[in-house]
Structures are given as structure tokens and as C-alpha cells.
Amino acid sequence: MTEQNLTLLTDFYELTMMQGYYKTNNRDIVIFDAFYRENPCGGGYSVCAGLEQVIDYIKNLHFSPEDIEYLRSQNVFDEDFLTYLANFRFSGDIYAIPEGSVVFPMEPMLKVIAPIIEAQLVETAVLTMINHQSLIATKSARVCYAAKGDGVMEFGLRRAQGPDAGTYGARAAVIGGCIGTSNVLAAKIFDVPALGTHAHSWIMSFSDELTAFRKYAEFYPDNVTLLVDTYDTLHSGVPHAIQVFTELRREGKLPKRYGIRLDSGDLAYLSKKARKQLDAAGFTDASICASSDLDEYLIDSLKSQGAAVNSWGVGTNLITSKDWPAFGGVYKLAAIEKDGVFIPKIKLSENPIKITNPGNKTVFRIYDKETKKIKADLIAFADEIIPENEPLHLFDPIATWKRTTLPAGSFTVRNLLVPVFLKGNCVYESPSVMDIRAYCQKELDTLWDETRRFVNPQNVYVDLSDRLYTTKNQLLDVIHRQTRNIQ
């Protein structure tokens, strides 16, 4: 996964379009925006991730001799074009919103400025990297929010859609808030905590449960977490765990990290009963970990029922985002440079949400100065400035009667897009995954609780600047007049 040449990780039509641009001598500099239209899981926000993999992909973008030979064998591409590909390198600019940032629909998460033949090629790989990891990071943030400060471990590798999804999904899950992963390869590659206990097979491999517990505590004395539901949770598993904890305490070997794990049954009922048994034996600081097909909704429900769980292992529903399996990000042409000026371009649709925002844009985040919470995001042209010492007028670009004015000095502004590549050279250094995780937690704190709730969340407004809104409507009017004349 770390050494494979991914240049052919693209849709075939990207290459046929590239040949068309080459044959027509189209060297226009263009702008493509990567964005999405709807938050996953019916939520009020998303968490962007995957930028580090995009950076690696762009840095290593080249057609090997084997790639050229394969393309030649398709009998579609001419030799002059294949010669061009043999010397291909990305020479453009890329701007992106940093990983771990909170993002909302329609705003560019990544912007590519490059000759059209280069910008076209990278579409597919950029989208698959950002779409997948942003989906899992968002799901992870939701699961961790439901856990309300309890540690959440990512346990999903065996249920992921293959090794890449399991490994990069684990990375994204940690960015979204998980404290670590059971995936050892991901832990090694991305320098995140490797976590786990033991399986039922460990218990079953011994003649009895108590011996299995004792041996596990002997081999791993610094973290004794025992799986108690192999046979009978409350009449066998928990009492035997207590017996082992009592022996360790008597010998002065009880570690700071110890407890039990529940993997089946009524987790609310069993955890509360187990908590009483542990407390009665004097093990009030023993942790209770729960797994078993968890997601944010079940964890939230268990919390509301008073479940005595303070650690969660979440697998299938997290690593696959089972209830919302795709992020839906798209990559659309926004502008073409003519005589040094970017000419805005727009895509129309009968569905209003599929009408694109034209031009060379950026995204401004508007914060309430007092609470530090997000008031709105504003998509504007890249050369616009939003002064904090002047009133800011905002309006919904669809429901334009929804308007508000923020008084001067009541808000702060941040430009979300940062340069990643300039003239083909990487100018951005990706933080460590754990640093991105810490940044993401701060980002999530800028959301109002109403936006983070799972049912009918309050959406953050993503508005357009007056100039961008006017330009968009002018383009719509022009196209409308043109199509009427054709008819």
C-alpha cells in the first residue's frame, strides 16, 4: 500500500479526455473544486481527511514504462500522447482545507489550479482518497460524541472492504476521535496506539475460564482487561475476573489499567450488574469496555439507559460507515484562465443543489467572537477580503429572504484553504495523525451542540459573498437566454 504506483488509479475516461486535450493543443489553466453536497448520516457537519495520501499521490505521480506499455496495449492511445505521458509530472497548484477540519456542503475542500490535462487526471484518485477518509472520520466523530468522553477504540479491520479500507479507515477513525486501533499495520504506519484485549478463543483454548484469565494476567500484567461473556457473564465471567483481580491485589500486582469487556447480551443491564459486583469487591476503578455491533445511536441509547460502560470498541459500523456507505464528493470545473484572468464556469442542473458555484474561490469561516463558535461559512472569490471591523451581511443563497447582519467587531474570520502545492512543489507538511486528532477535537468544539445532535441537527449556514452570488446569477441568466434562443 505504501509503495505501489497509483498513477493508473483513475477512470479510463480521464485518460481519453487527456488525449483529446493533447491532440487539440488545449493547454488552458483551469480550476477544479472538490466538494460534497450532503453531510453523511443526516448529520450537521463533516470532518475532512485524506489530504496526506493526496500529497503522496501527487508527489509520486508518473507513468512507469509498464504503465505506458499497458496503455499502448489498449489500442486507443497514439504514440505521441504516450510519449507525453512518459514525461508527465504535475506542475500546478493545490489548495486544501487541512485534515481534521470541520466542513460543510458545497464548500471546496480542495482546489486544483493546473493545465487542464493535468487537473483532469487527478480527479479520480483525489476523490477516492478524500471521500473515503472523510466519511470514516465523520462517522468516528459522531461515535465519539455519543461516547461523551469515554475512550473509543477502532476494532473494524476484519469487516472493512479490504486491507486499504481497513488501514486508511483506521487512520481516519483516529483523526475523528478514536484513541487507537486494533489494526497493527495502521498503528505502525501512522504512529497511533495499537489496542486490544483477547478473543473468546483464548478462553476456550484452556480447560476452564479462570485459568485462561490467570494466564492472560500473567502474560500482560500492565493492562488486564478480561472478556467475560464466553460462558455466563454474571455467574462465571465477572466472578472469575474479580477472583483474578483479588489475587493480583493481594500480590501487589494490580495494574492501573484493568477491567472487563462485554461483547454480547444486553449491554446496559449486564454492565450495571457487573459494575455492582466489581464495586462490592472493592474494584471501583475497574473499567468496563463494551463492543458488539455498536454505532453512535446504540451508544447514545446505552448512555441514556445508564449503562456502566466507560470504554467502547466499535468495529463494523464505524469502519464501513454501514448506514451511510459513501461520502459523495465531486470534482467540478469552476474556471478557465484566459489572458491571465480566470473566467468563471458553471454547471447547470434541474436539481438546484447540483448547480455549481463558479470562479476562483476560497472559504471564509466566521466565528462568534465571544463564544468562539461557528456562525457561518462564506464562499467568496479568492481575492475578496472580509474585514472584521465592518458589519457583515449574510444571506442564504437559496432562501434569500433569510438574512442577518453581524455587527462590526462581533466576529472573527479565518480563510480555510491553505496552499499545499505551488508550481508542482509541495509547500505543506502534514502533521502527525495524533496531532491532526487533537486539532480535530478543537474544531469539533467550535460546533454548537444543536449542530452535533444526531436527529434533525441545525445546519450551519454556508453563504455566498454578494459578488459570487451576483456572478452566479449572471451566468445563469446568460445560459438561460442562450438555451431559449436555441429553442
C-alpha positions as CSV (number, residue, x, y, z in Angstrom):
1,M,0.0,0.0,0.0
2,T,2.9,2.4,0.7
3,E,5.0,1.7,-2.4
4,Q,2.5,1.0,-5.2
5,N,2.5,3.4,-8.1
6,L,-1.0,4.8,-8.2
7,T,-0.8,6.8,-11.4
8,L,-3.3,4.5,-13.1
9,L,-5.7,4.7,-10.2
10,T,-8.0,6.7,-12.4
11,D,-11.1,6.3,-14.6
12,F,-10.4,5.4,-18.2
13,Y,-12.3,8.4,-19.5
14,E,-9.8,10.7,-17.7
15,L,-7.1,9.3,-20.0
16,T,-9.2,9.6,-23.2
17,M,-10.1,13.2,-22.3
18,M,-6.4,13.9,-21.6
19,Q,-5.5,12.6,-25.1
20,G,-8.2,14.9,-26.5
21,Y,-6.8,17.9,-24.8
22,Y,-3.3,16.9,-26.0
23,K,-4.5,16.5,-29.6
24,T,-6.3,19.8,-29.7
25,N,-3.3,21.5,-28.0
26,N,-5.5,22.6,-25.1
27,R,-3.1,24.0,-22.5
28,D,-5.7,26.1,-20.6
29,I,-5.0,26.6,-17.0
30,V,-8.2,25.6,-15.2
31,I,-9.7,25.4,-11.6
32,F,-11.4,22.3,-10.3
33,D,-13.1,22.2,-6.9
34,A,-13.6,19.1,-4.9
35,F,-16.6,19.4,-2.6
36,Y,-19.6,17.4,-1.4
37,R,-23.3,18.1,-1.3
38,E,-24.8,16.4,1.7
39,N,-23.4,15.6,5.2
40,P,-23.2,11.8,5.9
41,C,-25.6,10.1,8.2
42,G,-28.1,13.0,8.0
43,G,-25.7,15.0,10.3
44,G,-24.9,18.6,10.5
45,Y,-21.2,18.6,9.6
46,S,-18.4,16.5,8.2
47,V,-14.7,16.1,9.1
48,C,-12.3,16.2,6.1
49,A,-9.4,13.7,5.9
50,G,-7.2,12.1,3.4
51,L,-5.0,15.0,2.4
52,E,-1.8,13.3,3.3
53,Q,-2.5,10.5,0.9
54,V,-3.4,13.0,-1.8
55,I,0.0,14.7,-1.2
56,D,1.9,11.4,-1.5
57,Y,-0.1,10.6,-4.7
58,I,0.7,13.9,-6.4
59,K,4.4,13.7,-5.4
60,N,4.8,10.3,-6.9
61,L,2.6,10.9,-10.0
62,H,4.4,9.4,-13.0
63,F,3.7,6.8,-15.7
64,S,6.1,4.0,-15.5
65,P,7.3,2.1,-18.6
66,E,4.9,-0.7,-17.6
67,D,2.0,1.8,-17.4
68,I,2.9,3.1,-20.9
69,E,3.0,-0.4,-22.3
70,Y,-0.3,-1.3,-20.8
71,L,-1.9,1.8,-22.2
72,R,-0.3,1.0,-25.6
73,S,-1.9,-2.4,-25.5
74,Q,-5.4,-0.9,-25.3
75,N,-5.1,0.3,-28.9
76,V,-6.7,3.6,-28.0
77,F,-3.8,6.0,-27.4
78,D,-1.4,7.4,-30.0
79,E,2.4,7.2,-29.7
80,D,2.8,11.0,-29.4
81,F,0.4,11.1,-26.5
82,L,2.1,8.1,-24.9
83,T,5.5,9.9,-25.2
84,Y,3.9,12.9,-23.4
85,L,2.7,10.6,-20.6
86,A,6.2,9.1,-20.2
87,N,7.4,12.5,-19.2
88,F,4.3,13.6,-17.2
89,R,4.7,15.4,-13.9
90,F,2.2,17.6,-12.1
91,S,3.1,21.3,-12.4
92,G,0.1,23.0,-10.9
93,D,-1.2,24.4,-7.6
94,I,-3.4,22.7,-5.0
95,Y,-5.1,24.4,-2.1
96,A,-6.9,22.4,0.6
97,I,-8.7,22.7,3.9
98,P,-6.4,21.0,6.5
99,E,-7.3,17.5,7.6
100,G,-9.4,17.3,10.8
101,S,-11.2,20.5,9.9
102,V,-15.0,20.7,10.2
103,V,-16.5,21.2,6.8
104,F,-20.0,21.7,5.3
105,P,-21.7,21.0,2.0
106,M,-20.8,22.9,-1.2
107,E,-17.6,24.5,0.0
108,P,-14.3,23.5,-1.8
109,M,-12.3,21.1,0.4
110,L,-9.6,21.0,-2.2
111,K,-8.9,23.3,-5.2
112,V,-6.7,22.3,-8.1
113,I,-5.2,25.0,-10.4
114,A,-3.3,23.4,-13.3
115,P,-3.3,22.8,-17.0
116,I,-6.5,21.0,-17.8
117,I,-4.7,17.9,-19.0
118,E,-3.1,17.6,-15.5
119,A,-6.1,18.7,-13.5
120,Q,-8.3,16.1,-15.3
121,L,-6.0,13.2,-14.5
122,V,-6.0,13.6,-10.7
123,E,-9.8,13.8,-10.3
124,T,-10.5,10.1,-9.5
125,A,-7.6,9.5,-7.1
126,V,-8.2,12.7,-5.2
127,L,-11.9,11.9,-4.8
128,T,-11.4,8.3,-3.7
129,M,-8.8,9.3,-1.1
130,I,-10.8,12.3,0.3
131,N,-14.2,10.7,0.1
132,H,-13.3,7.5,2.0
133,Q,-11.3,9.0,4.8
134,S,-13.7,12.0,5.2
135,L,-16.6,9.5,5.5
136,I,-14.9,7.5,8.2
137,A,-13.5,10.5,10.1
138,T,-17.0,11.9,10.2
139,K,-18.5,8.7,11.4
140,S,-15.8,8.4,14.1
141,A,-16.6,11.9,15.3
142,R,-20.2,11.0,15.7
143,V,-19.4,7.8,17.5
144,C,-17.0,9.6,19.9
145,Y,-19.5,12.3,20.5
146,A,-22.1,9.7,21.6
147,A,-19.5,8.2,24.0
148,K,-19.3,11.6,25.8
149,G,-15.7,11.5,26.7
150,D,-15.2,7.7,27.1
151,G,-12.4,6.2,25.1
152,V,-13.5,4.7,21.7
153,M,-11.3,2.1,20.1
154,E,-11.5,1.3,16.3
155,F,-11.9,-2.5,16.0
156,G,-13.1,-2.9,12.4
157,L,-10.3,-4.3,10.2
158,R,-11.8,-7.7,9.7
159,R,-15.0,-6.2,8.5
160,A,-13.5,-3.5,6.3
161,Q,-13.8,-3.6,2.5
162,G,-10.3,-4.8,2.1
163,P,-6.8,-4.0,3.5
164,D,-6.6,-0.4,2.2
165,A,-10.1,0.5,3.6
166,G,-9.2,-1.1,6.9
167,T,-5.9,0.6,7.2
168,Y,-6.7,4.1,5.9
169,G,-10.1,3.8,7.6
170,A,-8.3,3.3,10.9
171,R,-6.3,6.4,10.2
172,A,-9.4,8.4,9.6
173,A,-11.1,7.0,12.7
174,V,-8.3,8.2,14.9
175,I,-8.5,11.6,13.3
176,G,-12.2,11.7,14.1
177,G,-11.6,10.9,17.7
178,C,-10.8,7.3,18.4
179,I,-8.0,6.8,20.9
180,G,-6.4,4.0,18.9
181,T,-7.0,1.0,16.6
182,S,-6.7,-2.8,16.7
183,N,-5.1,-2.6,13.3
184,V,-1.4,-3.2,13.9
185,L,-0.3,-2.2,10.4
186,A,-2.2,1.1,10.7
187,A,-0.7,1.7,14.2
188,K,2.8,1.2,12.8
189,I,2.4,3.2,9.6
190,F,0.6,6.2,11.2
191,D,2.2,6.0,14.7
192,V,-1.0,5.7,16.6
193,P,-1.8,3.5,19.6
194,A,-2.4,-0.2,18.9
195,L,-5.1,-1.5,21.3
196,G,-6.9,-4.7,22.0
197,T,-7.7,-7.4,24.6
198,H,-8.3,-11.1,23.7
199,A,-10.9,-13.2,21.9
200,H,-13.3,-15.9,23.1
201,S,-11.0,-18.4,21.5
202,W,-8.4,-17.6,24.2
203,I,-10.8,-18.6,26.9
204,M,-12.0,-21.7,25.0
205,S,-8.4,-22.9,24.5
206,F,-8.0,-23.5,28.2
207,S,-9.6,-26.2,30.4
208,D,-11.5,-23.5,32.3
209,E,-12.2,-19.8,32.3
210,L,-10.4,-19.0,35.5
211,T,-7.1,-20.5,34.2
212,A,-7.5,-18.5,31.0
213,F,-7.9,-15.3,32.9
214,R,-4.9,-16.0,35.2
215,K,-2.6,-16.8,32.3
216,Y,-3.7,-13.6,30.5
217,A,-3.0,-11.5,33.6
218,E,0.4,-13.3,33.9
219,F,1.5,-12.5,30.4
220,Y,0.1,-9.0,30.2
221,P,0.4,-7.5,33.7
222,D,0.2,-3.8,32.7
223,N,-3.3,-4.0,31.2
224,V,-5.5,-6.8,32.4
225,T,-8.8,-6.5,30.5
226,L,-10.7,-9.7,30.6
227,L,-13.5,-10.8,28.2
228,V,-16.2,-12.1,30.5
229,D,-19.1,-13.3,28.2
230,T,-17.7,-16.6,26.8
231,Y,-19.9,-18.7,29.0
232,D,-22.1,-16.9,31.6
233,T,-21.3,-13.2,32.1
234,L,-22.7,-12.6,35.6
235,H,-22.3,-16.0,37.2
236,S,-19.0,-17.1,35.7
237,G,-17.1,-14.4,33.7
238,V,-17.4,-11.4,36.1
239,P,-16.8,-13.5,39.3
240,H,-13.8,-15.2,37.8
241,A,-12.4,-11.7,36.7
242,I,-13.0,-10.5,40.3
243,Q,-11.1,-13.5,41.6
244,V,-8.1,-12.7,39.4
245,F,-8.2,-9.1,40.3
246,T,-8.3,-10.1,44.0
247,E,-5.2,-12.3,43.6
248,L,-3.4,-9.5,41.8
249,R,-4.2,-7.0,44.5
250,R,-3.1,-9.4,47.2
251,E,0.2,-9.8,45.5
252,G,0.6,-6.0,44.9
253,K,0.4,-6.5,41.2
254,L,-3.0,-4.9,40.3
255,P,-2.2,-2.6,37.4
256,K,-3.7,0.9,36.9
257,R,-5.4,-0.3,33.7
258,Y,-7.6,-3.3,34.3
259,G,-11.3,-4.2,33.9
260,I,-13.7,-6.4,31.9
261,R,-15.1,-6.4,28.3
262,L,-18.6,-7.3,27.3
263,D,-19.2,-8.4,23.8
264,S,-22.8,-9.7,23.8
265,G,-26.1,-9.6,25.5
266,D,-28.0,-6.6,27.0
267,L,-25.0,-4.3,27.5
268,A,-27.0,-1.8,29.6
269,Y,-28.3,-4.5,32.0
270,L,-25.1,-6.5,32.1
271,S,-22.8,-3.5,32.6
272,K,-24.8,-2.2,35.5
273,K,-24.9,-5.6,37.2
274,A,-21.2,-6.1,36.6
275,R,-20.5,-2.7,38.0
276,K,-22.3,-3.6,41.2
277,Q,-20.3,-6.8,41.5
278,L,-17.0,-5.1,40.9
279,D,-17.7,-2.3,43.3
280,A,-18.8,-4.7,46.0
281,A,-15.5,-6.4,45.7
282,G,-13.6,-3.1,46.0
283,F,-12.7,-2.7,42.4
284,T,-14.4,0.7,41.8
285,D,-11.8,1.8,39.3
286,A,-12.1,-1.3,37.1
287,S,-13.1,-0.3,33.6
288,I,-16.0,-1.8,31.7
289,C,-15.5,-2.0,28.0
290,A,-18.3,-2.9,25.6
291,S,-18.2,-4.0,21.9
292,S,-20.8,-5.9,19.9
293,D,-22.1,-4.1,16.7
294,L,-22.0,-0.6,18.2
295,D,-22.7,2.7,16.5
296,E,-23.4,6.2,17.6
297,Y,-27.1,5.6,18.0
298,L,-26.7,2.5,20.2
299,I,-24.0,4.1,22.3
300,D,-26.2,7.1,22.8
301,S,-29.1,4.9,23.8
302,L,-27.0,2.8,26.2
303,K,-25.8,6.1,27.8
304,S,-29.3,7.3,28.3
305,Q,-30.1,3.9,30.0
306,G,-27.3,4.4,32.5
307,A,-25.0,1.7,31.1
308,A,-21.9,1.5,33.3
309,V,-19.6,1.4,30.3
310,N,-16.6,3.7,30.1
311,S,-14.8,2.3,27.1
312,W,-16.1,1.3,23.7
313,G,-14.8,-0.9,20.9
314,V,-16.5,-0.1,17.7
315,G,-15.9,-2.2,14.6
316,T,-18.2,-2.9,11.6
317,N,-20.5,0.1,11.8
318,L,-17.6,2.5,12.1
319,I,-15.0,1.2,9.6
320,T,-17.7,0.7,6.9
321,S,-20.0,3.6,7.9
322,K,-22.6,1.0,7.5
323,D,-25.7,3.3,7.4
324,W,-24.1,5.8,5.0
325,P,-21.6,4.0,2.8
326,A,-20.4,6.8,0.6
327,F,-19.3,10.4,1.1
328,G,-20.5,11.7,-2.3
329,G,-17.7,14.2,-3.0
330,V,-17.5,15.5,-6.5
331,Y,-14.9,17.4,-8.7
332,K,-16.2,20.1,-10.9
333,L,-14.7,22.6,-13.3
334,A,-15.0,26.2,-11.9
335,A,-13.0,28.5,-14.1
336,I,-10.7,28.7,-17.1
337,E,-7.9,31.2,-17.5
338,K,-7.9,33.5,-20.5
339,D,-5.3,36.2,-20.9
340,G,-4.3,35.9,-17.3
341,V,-7.8,36.2,-15.9
342,F,-10.0,33.3,-14.6
343,I,-13.3,33.2,-16.4
344,P,-16.0,31.6,-14.1
345,K,-17.7,28.5,-15.4
346,I,-20.9,27.0,-14.1
347,K,-22.7,23.6,-14.4
348,L,-26.5,23.7,-14.5
349,S,-29.0,21.1,-13.3
350,E,-32.7,20.7,-12.7
351,N,-31.7,19.9,-9.2
352,P,-30.6,23.2,-7.5
353,I,-28.1,21.5,-5.2
354,K,-26.2,20.3,-8.3
355,I,-25.7,23.8,-9.7
356,T,-22.1,24.6,-9.1
357,N,-20.5,27.8,-7.7
358,P,-18.3,29.4,-10.4
359,G,-14.9,31.0,-10.3
360,N,-11.7,31.0,-8.3
361,K,-13.0,30.7,-4.8
362,T,-12.0,30.4,-1.1
363,V,-13.9,29.7,2.1
364,F,-14.1,32.1,5.0
365,R,-15.2,30.8,8.4
366,I,-17.0,33.3,10.5
367,Y,-16.7,32.8,14.3
368,D,-18.7,34.4,17.1
369,K,-16.0,36.4,18.9
370,E,-17.4,35.7,22.4
371,T,-18.2,32.0,22.2
372,K,-15.6,31.0,19.5
373,K,-18.4,29.0,17.9
374,I,-19.0,28.9,14.1
375,K,-21.6,31.5,13.0
376,A,-21.4,30.7,9.3
377,D,-19.1,29.9,6.4
378,L,-18.8,32.2,3.4
379,I,-17.7,31.1,0.0
380,A,-16.2,34.0,-1.8
381,F,-13.8,34.8,-4.6
382,A,-10.2,34.2,-3.7
383,D,-9.3,37.9,-3.9
384,E,-12.1,39.1,-1.6
385,I,-11.3,40.4,1.9
386,I,-13.8,40.1,4.8
387,P,-12.9,43.0,7.2
388,E,-13.7,42.2,10.9
389,N,-14.1,45.9,11.8
390,E,-17.1,46.4,9.4
391,P,-20.6,44.9,9.6
392,L,-21.0,41.6,7.7
393,H,-24.2,41.0,5.8
394,L,-25.1,37.3,5.3
395,F,-27.9,35.7,3.4
396,D,-28.9,32.2,2.4
397,P,-28.1,31.8,-1.4
398,I,-31.2,29.6,-1.9
399,A,-33.7,31.1,0.6
400,T,-32.5,34.7,0.1
401,W,-35.1,36.1,2.5
402,K,-33.1,34.6,5.3
403,R,-30.7,37.4,6.2
404,T,-28.6,38.6,9.1
405,T,-26.1,41.3,9.8
406,L,-23.2,40.7,12.2
407,P,-22.1,43.9,14.0
408,A,-18.6,45.1,13.4
409,G,-16.2,43.6,16.0
410,S,-18.5,40.8,17.0
411,F,-16.9,38.2,14.8
412,T,-13.6,36.8,13.6
413,V,-12.7,35.5,10.2
414,R,-10.4,32.6,9.0
415,N,-9.5,31.6,5.5
416,L,-9.8,27.8,5.5
417,L,-7.9,27.0,2.3
418,V,-4.1,26.7,2.6
419,P,-1.5,26.2,-0.2
420,V,-0.4,22.6,-0.5
421,F,1.4,22.6,-3.9
422,L,2.7,25.6,-5.8
423,K,4.0,25.1,-9.3
424,G,4.2,21.4,-8.7
425,N,6.2,21.7,-5.5
426,C,4.8,20.6,-2.1
427,V,4.8,23.5,0.3
428,Y,2.8,21.8,3.1
429,E,3.9,19.4,5.7
430,S,1.3,17.1,7.0
431,P,1.1,16.9,10.8
432,S,1.1,13.5,12.6
433,V,-2.2,11.7,12.9
434,M,-2.3,12.3,16.6
435,D,-1.7,16.0,16.1
436,I,-4.5,16.0,13.5
437,R,-6.7,14.3,16.0
438,A,-6.0,17.0,18.6
439,Y,-6.7,19.7,16.0
440,C,-10.0,17.9,15.1
441,Q,-11.1,17.9,18.7
442,K,-10.7,21.7,18.8
443,E,-12.5,22.0,15.5
444,L,-15.4,20.0,16.8
445,D,-15.6,22.2,19.9
446,T,-16.4,25.2,17.6
447,L,-19.7,23.5,16.7
448,W,-22.9,24.2,18.6
449,D,-24.5,21.2,20.3
450,E,-27.5,21.7,18.1
451,T,-25.4,21.0,15.0
452,R,-23.8,17.9,16.6
453,R,-27.1,16.2,17.6
454,F,-28.0,13.0,15.6
455,V,-31.6,13.8,14.9
456,N,-32.6,16.8,12.9
457,P,-29.4,18.8,13.5
458,Q,-29.3,22.5,13.0
459,N,-27.4,23.2,9.8
460,V,-24.5,25.7,9.7
461,Y,-25.2,28.3,7.0
462,V,-22.9,28.2,4.0
463,D,-23.5,31.5,2.3
464,L,-22.1,33.2,-0.8
465,S,-20.5,36.6,-1.0
466,D,-22.5,39.3,-2.7
467,R,-20.0,39.3,-5.6
468,L,-20.1,35.5,-6.1
469,Y,-23.9,35.4,-5.8
470,T,-24.2,38.1,-8.4
471,T,-21.7,36.4,-10.8
472,K,-23.5,33.1,-10.4
473,N,-26.9,34.5,-11.3
474,Q,-25.5,36.5,-14.2
475,L,-24.1,33.2,-15.6
476,L,-27.4,31.5,-15.1
477,D,-29.2,34.3,-16.9
478,V,-26.7,34.1,-19.8
479,I,-27.2,30.4,-20.2
480,H,-31.0,30.8,-19.9
481,R,-31.0,33.3,-22.7
482,Q,-28.8,31.1,-24.9
483,T,-30.9,28.0,-24.4
484,R,-34.1,30.0,-25.2
485,N,-32.6,31.2,-28.4
486,I,-31.7,27.6,-29.4
487,Q,-35.3,26.5,-28.7
